[in-house]
């Protein structure tokens, strides 16, 4: 049961009797809801229910026990619909360049665990990144919705090689998390994305490449690299993975690929196979894109890891090794924070603090590359909201989107309840797609309403405090915004972004077609 909004904590009074021969401890529970400090003395006018403990009971230990019990009860009641948001800890503080270290990996209890880092920290971005992020996130979401319309429309036009549809709405600038993998004999830093299918890296010789940290992949230095032929079945599978059929114009002996993204970023090159190393486990004949022409702000990463659902995604290609199961814990953007990507179904290596709750993946043949879930409700401050859009059409779970997008009716209800619960703070101008902002200058910490998302099968995603507020500037609290946004149309498909997935263990089980959620303080160590 949810605690009713606005009800004060129950109070507890302790009274020592004055009988010298029969000392006793009396517990008095006032039948009103007033602060504890007002009940340290007895007020005859208030109704109490009192219990006297036997004289054989030690007074002082009982006092400590009862005080502890009160604190547990009061804190429990308080935290059920409110949580603490520490503004000082949420502000990024740069100390040298520790984020430049490559993500690590390890094996534990049969599982492969890859360290995940915030891409902005790792690349050393310090200037106006947060401001650019939301603008590009808006383009990213618009591209997803356009892609969905094309896929679900009955009047789909054929696409030429120069008019490439967006495969899954990926906008690389907003993909915040990276891991390190082995490709051949080289280590590559890869942006992690569940909404993309094709894994690709920049290759030498490169006709046009963006700046990346570390050397580009050199196929000529690898004895295990092979190009994929244009007439192969693998080349033909590019259509479902990238939205483009493999082209054979430049070189009939190779399978050329092109992937365009919503902001004008792109990658093109040829498909190849290579030995993939994931935390010391080798996967032979891994198909990937060897990018020769690449444009975009990718934070110095080598390329992108596609964790989508098509045949060319990493999950499908490593199914024999990892069983089609992976999970991640996305860390916050605080300096030094790290999370983990676990390949394989090894739940015992997770450090979740709540039980894992599962919900089924909603089947959709037209959007089969997406992870779609049925969102059945949202609680704000422990109060269940009412909206007509719950349970209609499903929502996409996407690590590439930053801010969660909700149907207008749902967002309106969430916003109204949040403002009701989080009142008394000065407002601030909206920012980009975020329209509910506050000026929290001078506050070290504030209590904010909890937000919980409910899915079919009683699965629950309790949003962490770090996923509720978005600091527009990473060094002050003059504009702090509710990290949720509205879609432009009631019939567009909602998206659960990575900001609301922070400090959660999110499990993707393609074999059983289910996704699980559990709270977990993210850490690689």
N, C-alpha and C positions, 0 to 999 in steps of 0.2 A: 504493500500500500504506500501511496505517496503522501508525504506530510502536507497538510493544507497550507496554502500560502498565507503568510501574515500572522501565523500563530506563534506566540512567544514560547521560549523554552520553559518547561516545568521547573519549579523551584523546590529546594530541599532545605529544611531547617534542622539543625542539630541542637539539642538542649541537654545539659547536664543537670541531674537532680542535686539538691543541696542537702539531702539526708546523709549525715556523716556515717551512720551505721550501715546504711544500705545504699551505697553509691550505685547509680545506674546511668545508662545512656538512653535518652529518649529520642526517637526519630520522628520528626513531625513533617508530614507532607501537606503543604497548603493546597487547598482546593481552588486556588486561583493561579494565574500565570503571571508571576511577577519575578523580577531579578532575584537571584540568590542572596545578594547583599542585604535585601530588605527583610530576609527571614533569619538572620543570625540571632535575632532576639524575638521573643514571643510577643505578638500583638493579639490581645484577647478578642479584638473585634473580627479577626479572621477565622474562618472555619479550618480546622486541621484534623487530620487523621494521624494519631500518634501510636507508636509501638515502643514499649519499654523492654530493654534487653536485660537479661539476668545479671546479678552482681558478679557471677563467676566469669563473665565475659570481660576481657581486657578492654578498657575504654579507648586507649590511644590507637591500638590497631584497628578497632572498629571505626574510629573516626576517619582514619586514613582510607579504609575500605570504602566507606560511604562517600567520602569526598571524591575518590577515584570513580566510583559508580556514577556520581552526578556528572563528572566531567565527561565520562564516556557517553552517557545518555544525551547530555546537552550538545556535545560535539557531533554525535551521530545525527541528532535531529537537525542540527545546523547544516551539516555538510550534505544532507540528503537533497536539499534543493539549492544550496549555495556552495561555491568553491572559492578558494583563495587564488587571486591572480597577482603575482609579485611583479611589479612594474620594473624594479631595478634589475632583477634577474633576466627579465625579458628583453632589456635593452642590450644590444650587441656591444661588447667591449673588445677591441682588437688588442692583442698582446703579441706583437711580433707576427710571424707567419706560420703558426703551427698547423694551419689548415692545408698547407702545401704538401704535407706528407701523403704519400699514396695510401689509399685504403688497404687494409690487410685482409687475411683470410685464415681460417683454421678448420680442422676436423674435430668433431666432438660427438661421441656416442653414435658414430656412423653417419652423422650429418655433416654437410658442408656449410660453413657459416662465413659469409662475406661481409666485411665491414661496409656500412653505408655512411656517406658523408654528405652534408649539404653542399651542393655544387657551388653556391655563392662563396662560402668560406674557402673551399678548396682552391677556387680560381683566384682568390684574393680580391674579389670585387668589393669596393668600399664606397663608391660614389653612385648616388641616385638609382641603385639597382631596384630598391623596393618600389620606387615610383614607376619605373619602366615595366616592372613585373605585372602589375595589374592591367596596364594598357594592352600588353601582349597576351595576357590571359583572356581578355575579352575577345581578341581576334581568334584565339585558340578555340574558345567555346562556340563562337559563331561558325567556325569551320566545321566543328562537330555537328552542329545542327544542320548545316547545309549538306553535309555528307549523309546524315540520316534522311533528310528529305529526298535526296537523289536515290537512296537505296529503297525507300518505301514508296516512292511515287510510282504510279502506273504509267507515267509518260517519261521514261528515262531515255535521254539522248545518248548516242554513242560518243565516247570521248576519244579524241585523237591523242597522239603522243605529246603534242604541245599544250593540250588542255587536259591536264591530269587531275582527276578528282582526288580530294584528300582522303587517304585510306581510313584513318581513324581519328582525324581531328588533332593530330599531334602538333604541338607548338614547342619546339625544342628550347626556346628561351625560358620557358616556365618549368622545365623539368629539373627539379632541384637536387636530385640524389644520384650519387655515382658510386660505382664499385670498381674493383680491379680484377681483370680476367687475363688468362694467358691465351694467346693466339699464336700458334706455332711456338717459337722460342722467345716471343716478345710479350711484355706485359702491356695491356691496354686499359685505360680508364674509360668506363662506359656509363653513359647516362641511363638510368633504369626507367623503363616505361611499360606499364601494363596495357596501354592503348595502342602500342605499335607492335608490328609482327616481325619485320625484317631487321636483323642485327647487322650493323655496318660499321666500318672504320675507314679513316682516311688512309690512302695507299700511295706509295711512291712507285713510279713517277706520278706526280700530281699536277694536272694542268691548271687547276685553280682550287686552292685549299685555304681554309681559315687557319688562324694561328692556334696551335695546340701545345700543351705542355708535354714534353717528351717527344721522341722520334715517331715518325709515321711508320705504318706497317710496310715492310718491304717483302713482297711476294718472292722476289728473286733470291732472297737470302734463306728461303724456307724450302727444304726438300719435300715437305708434306703438302705444300700448296698445289692445287690444281684448278684450272679454269673450268667452268661448267659450259657445256656445248649448248648452242642455241636451240637445237632440235630436241633437247632432253625434256623429260616430263617435269623435272625440277624447274626448268625455265618456264614451262607453261603454267606452273603453279603460282607464278608471280602475280597473276591477275587477282587472285583472291587475297593475297598478302599485301600488295601495294596499290591495287587499283589499276595497274598498268600491266599489259602483256609484255613479256620479254621481247626486246627489239634486237634485230640482227643487222642493222644498217651499217654500222661502222666496221664490224668484223664478224663475218658469218660463223667463225669458229667459237665465238664467245657469246654469252647471254648478257645483254646490257639491261640495266635497270634504271629507273628514274623514280624518285619519290619527292613530291612537292609538298610543302607545308603551308599553313594558312597565312603566314606573314611574309611570304616570298623566299623563305629559306628552302633549300633543296639539297639533295645528294644524288649523284648519278655516277655510274661506273659499271663494272661487270661482276657477275656472281662467281664465287669461287668456293672451294671446300678446303678446310684446314683442320688441324687438330686443335680442339678447344680444351683448355685446362681450367677447371673450376675448383679452386681450393685444393689442388693436388689430384683431383679426379680427372682423367682424360676422356674426352669424347671424340672419336674419330669421325672424319667426313662431315664436319659441321659446315652447313651452308651459310654464307654471309655475303654481304655486299662490300666489294672493294671499291671505295669511293675515289674517283679521279677528279670530279668537279663537285665541290661542296661549298655551300654558302650559308652563313648564319652565325649567331652569337651562341656558341656552345660551351662557353666557359673554359676553354682549353682542353675539353675532354677529347678522347680519341674517336668517339663515335657513340652509337646508341645500342642498347640491349633491348630487343623486342620480346616482351613477355606476354604478348597477346595470345590468341587462340587458334590462329591458322596453322597450316602444316609447316610453314617455314619459321614459325616462332621458336624461340629457344626452348620453351616448355614442351612443345611437340617433338622437337628434334632430340631432346634429352629424356624423353619419356621412358625409355628402357633403363636409364640410369637412375632417374629420380622419381619415376612413377607418376609424372604429371602433377606433382605437388610442390608448391613453394610458399614461403611466407616472408613477410618483412615487418620491421618495426622502424617507422620513419621518425628520426629525431627532430628536435626543435632546431632553430638556427642559432642558438646560443653558442658562443665560442667554445670549441673543444667538444661539442656534442657529437655523438655518433650512434648509429643504429646497426641493424643487421639484416641481411637477406639470407634466409635459410633455404637451401635446395634439398628437397626430399621431405617425406612425412615423418619427421622426428620431433614430435611435440614435447618430448622430455627435455630438449635443450632450450626451450622457451622459458622465459622468466615472468610469465603472465601472473598478475596478482588477482585476477578474476577468472572464473571458468570460461572456457571457449564456448560461444553459442554460434550455431550454424544456421545459415539460410540457403535455400536452393538458388542456383543460377537460373534465371528465367530464359527459356529457349526462345530464340528469335532467328529464324533462318536468314532473314534479310540483313541482320546485324550480328552475324555469328562470331565476328572477331572481338566484340565487346563483352565485358563482364557486366551483365545486367541483373539487378536485384529488384525485389518488390518491396518498396518502402511503404509501410502500413501506418506509420504515425511518428510524431515528434513530441517530446516533452520539453517544456521550458520551465525551470524552477520547480520540477516535480509535477507540473500540471499538464495533462494531456490536451493537445490542441485539436481543434476540429477544422478540417479542410476537405473540400470535395475531391481534390486531386490525389489524395492518398490511395495507393493501390491501383492507379491507372497507368498502364504502360510500362512501368518499371523505371529505375534510375541506373545510370552507368557508374560503376566504380572505377575511377581513373586516377592513376598516380601522376599523370601528366597535367591535369587541371589543378590549379592552385586553390581557388576559392570555390566552395560548394555552391551550385546553382539550384534554386528551388522554383517550382511553379509560382506564379504571382500570388495566388490565393494562399499557398502555404507560407511563402515568405512574409506576406502581410500579417498573418497570424503569429508567426515567430517573432517578428519585429515588435508588434504591439505588446505581446506578453513580456518580451525582454525589457522594453522600456518601462513597463509597469513594475517589474521587479527591480530594475537597476535605475532607480529614480534619485533625484537630488544632486546629480553631478552636472557640471556645466557642459553644454553641448559644443560641438566643433563642426566646421563645415564638412560636408561629405567629400569623399576622395575617389575619383574614378568610378568604379562600379559599386563602391561602398557608400551607402547613404545614411548610416546610423553611426555617428562618431561623437566622441567626448573629448574634452580637454581635462586630462588627469594630472596636469602639472602640479607638483608638490605632494602627490600621493606616493607612498612607498608600496602600498598594496591595497587592494580593494576586494570585496566579496562580490562575486558575480553569479548570476543564475546558472545552474547546470543546464546542459542541452544533451538530450538523448535521442537517438534515432532508432526506431523500431522497424524490424523487417519480418517478412513472413517466416513462420516457424518459431516465433518468440526470440529471435536473435536481436541483439541490442548493441549499438555502438554509442558508448558514453564518451562524448567529446571531451578531450583533455583541456585543461585551462589554457594551455598554449595554443589551442586550436580555435578558441572563441574570439579572442581579440587580435587585431592586426595593427601593429605599430607602423604608422606611415613613415616616420623617421626613426631610424634604429638607435638614435642616441638621446631621444627625449620622449615625453609622454604628452606633448601638446595636442596631438591628434591620434586618438586610439579608436579604432572602428570595429564594429561587429563584423566578423569575418565570414559573412554570408551575403549572397546577392540573389536578385530575382532574375528569372528568365524573362524574355520580352513577351512570350506568348504562353497561354495556359496549356497548350498542347505540345510544347517542346518537351524534350526528354530531360529530366533532372540529372545532375552530375554530382557525385560525392568526390570532392577534391582532396588533394594530399594534405592541405592545411588542417582539415578536420580528422585526418587519419593519424596525426602525430601521437606518439606514445601509445600506440595500439599494436598488438600482434594481429596482423591481417593474414589469414590463411586462404590460399587459393587451391582448391582440390578439383582439378579438371576431370579426374577419373570418376569422382562421385558427383560432379557438377554442383559443388557447394562452396560457399565462402564463410569463413569463421572470423569472429571478432573477440578480442580479450584485451583488457587494459594491461599495459606493460611499460614500466619506465625504461625507455630504450637505452641500450648500452652494448657495445661490442665486447667489452672486457668481462 
